Amino acid sequence: MAVNSNFLVKVTDAKLSDVQKALQAAGISIRSIIEVHKEETEAAAQ
C-alpha cells in the first residue's frame, strides 16, 4: 500500500527544478513541490 507523506526541505542556492530532479534521480515519486518562502541570506548578499 502506498503512503502519501509531506516533507519540508530547506536548501541553499538550489532551484526548485534542481530539487525535483535530485528527488526523481533518487527514485522518489513527487506529487507536488511548492515554494513557500524565499529569503536572501547574509552570505548570499556578499
Secondary structure, DSSP 8 states (H G I E B T S, - for coil): -----------SS--HHHHHHHHHHTT---S----------HHHH-
